[in-house]
């Protein structure tokens, strides 16, 4: 059987069909611009009994496509993997890190602003701290390898992997995604920027090899 996660464009088509139900073949040109690649992939998916292809005469020949029961199951698995990649949870690190803060630290964390950059490929975030009655200060929190070779957040202000600035930063989903990328748990497509699950070899949005 074709591994749909490793077959170029297959996952894009399966997820599109799962979302939209039966469609016309021409509808898929919105997500796969090459008609040759589209036709080839559709033949492979039909051979693996993941889709049905039918032809109707409606003044002209129209090709319709829908998922088989088997195709629905595979597409739902792909969708679940996509949701996991797009919804990282701080609990993924809870066994490795102590992210608890004292009441005082939690109160100070309310005065932090995280200034994010373009995407999760960045290796740092910029933090602006505005403590009451004190001058504002700006510094960076980097993704670095610690002494054990593990990726961790490192605060340049405190020269620390476990200060309260780091713990506060971990509560932001964007930071969690950055760490997931560096730990190999998501693969970011360099072509379209889509965040794919670690098991994907091709982008689930544009089909480019990761």
Secondary structure, 3 states (H helix, E strand, C coil): CCCCCCCCCHHHHHHHHHHHCCEEHHHHHHCCCCHHHHHHHHHHHHHCCCEEEEEEECCCEEEEEEECHHHHHHHHHHHHHHHHHHCCCHHHHCCCCCCCCCHHHHHHHCCEEEECCCCCCCCEEEEEECCCCCCCEEEEEEEEECCCCCEEEEECCCCECCCHHHHHHCCCHHHHHHHHHHCCCEEECCCCCCEEECCCCECCCCCCEC
